[in-house]
Amino acid sequence: MPSASRLLQTTASRIGLGLAVLLFVVTPVLVEDDFWMTVLANTAAFAIAAIGLSILTGYAGQVSIGHAAFLTIGGYVVAYFGAEKGWPLPLWLVAAAVVGGAVGALVGPFALRFKGNYLVVVTLALLFITVWVVENWESFTGGFDGASTNGAPLSFGPLDFKELSLFGKDFTREQGLFYLGWIMVGLTALVARNLMRTRPGRAMQAIRDRDIAAEVVGVSNVHYKIAAFAISSAMASLGGALYAVNLRFISPSSPIEELFISIRFVAIIIVGGLGTIHGAIVGALILGPLPELVRENLGLLDFTVPIVDKPFVG
């Protein structure tokens, strides 16, 4: 694994990381409004999922508008294994990533034969399939009634993010989830950054730029494209699990709503910069809170409907 000095090769990158860590530490101390803490925690979930899409589209060159399906998968995984079965925080996080990655690996081979608009159609079909499964697999998803994620354990060792106490200060659940979300963003970004500097990461970029030439020199398009789908899906599912926990409830959305969310993620990685890990985070910070800002300050209609549309009340 590359050392920190190799990952942060410029003074500007080191200063930027230092400022990011400082903001991470002080934001919950300075911002005590639970609404905005939830918005920022949701932004962290979007950033994780956007990093996954950046790997798939920006690095591997595979276009997808089915990304929202994996957020939904992650949400129902935490509802079932976390809230219903009581799995601890590390286990339901891993379960969300594994299930999402497995589904992505199954989708990958179907997408290998297609490029461009044809690949878009294949990933679009995934949205419809996911919605149908969610609505009909009642024993796992709760069907049309949805499922609560409020009971999912949020403890890791001595840290309980539901009732966090640090620096001599007690934090609310929303503030604790802010810390959890952005810790996961940092870990996801580190994994993605290291991956893109290794041989598999360079192989994905070679396929993106010249897939036939890459195949000629020994780079397996099949293996690396499937791997890109699996990694991207795992990260999206992980983000979806955190998002569902933030909002405490998950219920079925229509395929059109899921499509709007997927388009939103495409916009996030474009705004932040395709083919960069930090760009996905920047894009999420710019576009992630936008619907809440619009609703809060302008009272305009938000067309990007979240995957969890029945917030828990209690």
Buried (B, 14 or more C-beta within 10 A) or exposed (E): EEEEEEBBEEEEEBEEBEEBEEEBEEBBEEBEEBEBBBBBBBBBBBBBBBBBBBBBBBBBBBBBBBBBBBBBBBBBBBBBBBBBEEBEBEBBBBBBBBBBBBBBBEBBEBBBEBEEEEBBEBBBBBBBEBBEBBBEEEEBBBBEEBBBBBBBBBBBEEBBBBEBEBEEEEBBBBBBBBBBBBBBBBEBBBBBBBBBBEEBBBBBBBBBEEBEEBBEEEBEBEEBBBBBBBBBBBBBBBBBBBBBBBBBBBBBBEBEBBBBBBBBBBBBBBBBBBBBBBBBBBBBBBBBBBBBEBEEEEEEEEEBBBBBBBEEEE
